[in-house]
Amino acid sequence: MKRVGILYHPERADGSQRALVVVGMLMASGVSVWQGSTGDEDGLCQAAPTLDLLITLGGDGTIVRAVRAVATAGVPILGVNLGRLGFLAEVDPSDVESAINAVMAGECIIEERMMLHAELCRGSQVLLRAEAINDVVMARGSGSRTVRISVNVDGHYVMTQTADGIIVSTPTGSTAYCLAAGGPIVAPDLNCMTITPIAAHLALARAIVVPAARHVCLRLVKGESAVLTVDGQIDVPLELGDELCSTASENTAKFVRLGGDRYFYSTILRRLRWPDRGTIP
């Protein structure tokens, strides 16, 4: 391991101070370091091809931002959780030193997760091409009115929903907005997309899971001030007739895991505070 990136959230408690500690550890081991905050996404994109590993210090939002910046370069990410839930982070702050030592000794695995490639079209014009690790959402904007959205999969009509919006999510995104909207929790090693209505007027509206190779297209049929949101971080205003098409990306998100393939299930147990089998009567 020759060069490691450190990305920290400047507004997280002790983010910059912890970054300095990690930088010192790596440099003492002869490793070259790139360091930046979440506000320097362009700098991270430029540095990505030179990195063997990226360590993030922040919450899941920091990791999501990092994934979009480094996925094309195939850089694995080790997340240190300074946030609230930490579904994606592997390490708690108190375990940073031992985690870095384990990674440098090769005592880890690399987990790959699917991403979405989404294109927003207005007529024949492509307004946006984006990669997402969690989800893309077509939803109402600042107004209080609902929107009406039609859904097609591989050109086949599926449904039209009057709702607050519709989420198209990856398995990773199933524990993000999709979970709050009542969608299923999907194991991250599956390759699929989940289509989840948000507060639909139709009481029987349910999430639909489709293979990752399909093309899911959402079309805004009715609604003012609607917006497209990518991973909760990129917003684009919409007009009637705009179409959002999503499918599996050629890129994958790579995460460093120290605990093997039990990571997802143990994380769900901890983060959602489900009862441990040792506490069940």
N, C-alpha and C positions, 0 to 999 in steps of 0.2 A: 504494500500500500504506500503510494508515493505522495499523493495529494488528496486532502480531505477538505470539504467545504463545511462551514458553520453558518447556519441561518438562524437568527434569533428574532423573537418578537419584542420590539423595544418597549412595549407597554405592559408586558408580563413581568411579574415580580421577579427581580434578580436576573432577568433575561440576559442583559449585557454583561453582568458580572459573571454569570455562569459560563457565558461564551468565552470570556477571558481565561477562566480556569481550564476549559477544554482545550483552548488554543495552546496554553502552556504545556498541558500533558502531551499533546500531539507533537509539538515542536521539540520537546525534550526527547521524544522517540525518533527524531530525525524526519518527521513527516512535514511536508509543505502544506500550508493552510491558506484557503480563501475564506474570508469572513465578511458577512454582510447582514443587514436587517431585512425584514420582510418588505420594506419600502424600496429595496434595490433589486426588484425582480429582473430588470434588464441586465444588471451586472451578473446575476445568477445564471441567466440564460447564456451569457457569453462565456462564463467560467465552466459551465456544465461539461463540455467535451473534455476538459482537462482533469475532471474529478474522478476519483475511484470510489468515493463515498460522500454522502451529504448527511450531516447531523443537524437535526432541527431542534430548536429550543423554544417551545411554545405549546399551543393547543392543536387540535385537529385542523383548524383553519390554516395554521402555519404549514402543516404537512400538505394540505390540499394545494395551497399556493405553490409549494416546492415541487410537488409532483408534476404540475402542468409545465413548470420551467425546465425540469431535467429529464422527463420521460423519453423525449426523443433521443437524448444522449445515452439512455439506459443506465443512469446512475442510481444505485440502491440508496435507500433512505433509512437512517436510524433515528426514530423519533423519541425525544425526551419530553415527557408530559409536564408542562407548566400550566395546563389549562384545567377545565372542569371535569369533562368526561374522559377524553383520551381514548376513543375507540381505536385510533390508528397508531398511537404512540406505543413503543415497546418498553420504554424504560422510565422509571420514576427518578426524580432528581438525585435521590440519595444513592442510586446505583450506577451513576454515570461512569465512574472510574472503572468499576469491574466490568461494565458492559463494553467499554472501549477496549479494554485489555482482551476480552473474549473475542471481539471482532478481529483485532489485530492478530490474534492467535489462530484465526480461522474456525473458531468454535461457534459457528452460527450457520443459518441457512438463509437463502434468498427466496422470499415469497413473491410470486408474480400475480398481479390482479389486473383484470380487464379494465379498459377505459372506454369511454364513448368518444366517437367523432361525430360532431353535430354541424349541420349547415343550415343557416337561416336564409331563406330565399324570399324575395319580393318580385313576383313575376319571373323574368329570366335573369334577374340580378341576384348574385350571392352577396348578402350583406355581411355575413360573418361565418368564418370557419373556426371551430373551437374544439379543444380536447377537454374532457371532464373525467374526473375520478369518481365523483359522487353522482351528480345528476344534472339534467337540464330541465328547466321548468317554464312552461307557458302559463301565465297567470294574470289576474287582474292587477292593476297598478295601484296608484294612490286613491282612486275612486272606490266607492262602496259597492258598485254594481258588479254582478257576476259576469263571467265571460262564457261564450259558447264555442266549444272546440270540437272539431271532428278528428277522428283517429283512423289512420290506415296503416296496415302492416303489409309490406311488399305489394302495395297497390290494391290490397283488398280492404274494403270498408269494414270497420269494426264497430264503431259507435260514435255518437255525438253527445257530448255532455255539457249541460249547463252547470257550472261549478265556479269555485274560486280559481281553479286552474287544474293542470295535469302535470304530473311529474314523470319523467322517464329516467330511471335510475339504474346504476350498476349494482351488483351484489354489495360492493363496498358502501354505496349510497343507501342501501336498505336500512342502515342504522342511523341515517341522517334525517332529512326532511320526510322521506318516505315513511319512516317509522312513526313520526308525529302525525302523519296523515292516515295512519291505520293500515299501512302496507305490511307485507310479510318481512321477517328477517331472513335474509338469504345468505347461505354459506359463501364465503368469498372465493372459493376455488371453483365455483360454478361459472359458466359463461352464458349469461342471460341478461335480459333487460326486464325491468318491472315497470308497467304503466299504471300509475296510481292517481285516480281523481282526488282533488282536494275539496272537501265539503260539497260534494255533488248534491244537486237537488233530487236526483233519483235515489231513493232509499236503498235500492238493491245494487247500486254501483259498487263494484269490487275491483281490486287490482288484478291485472293480467300479466302473467310471466311468459315471455317469448324468447326463443333462442337468440344468442348474440349476433348471429349472422344476418338476422332479419333487418329490414329497414322500417323504422317506426316514424311515421310522419304525422305531425300535429298541424292543423290548419285553423287559424283564428277566423271563426265564422261571424261572431258578434261580440262586441265589447269595446268600450272606450278606455284609454289609458292602460292598455295591456302591456306586459313586459316579458321579455325572455331573460331568464337568469341562469348563468352557468356556475355551478358549484357554489351558489350563494354569494359570489364575489364579482361577477361581471353582469351588468344589466344593459339591455338594449330595448328601447321603446319599440312597440309593434304597431302595425296598421292592419286593418281588415284585409284578409286574404293572404297575409304572411304565412309561410309554411316552414316548419322546423322539422328536419329529417335527421334521425340519429341511427347509428349502427356501431358495431364494435370497432374500436380504433386499431390500427396496426401497431400502436405503441402499447406497452403495459407499464403499470406502476410496479416498482420493485422495492420491497421492504426487507430490512434486515430483521430476522427473528432469532432470538436466543433460546426460546422455549420449545422449539419444534412446532409441529402442526396442531398442537393443542391450544395455540395462542387464541384463536377466535373464540372458542368455547369458554375458556377461562376468563377472557375479557368480558364476554357477555354476562357471565356470572357476577363479576365484580362491578361492572359499570351500571348494569340494570338492577343490581341489588337483588337478584333472584336468590332464594334460599339455597345455601350449600347443603349437600346431602347429609353433612354432619349435623346440621341444625334442624333437619326435618324429623318430626316425632315418629 
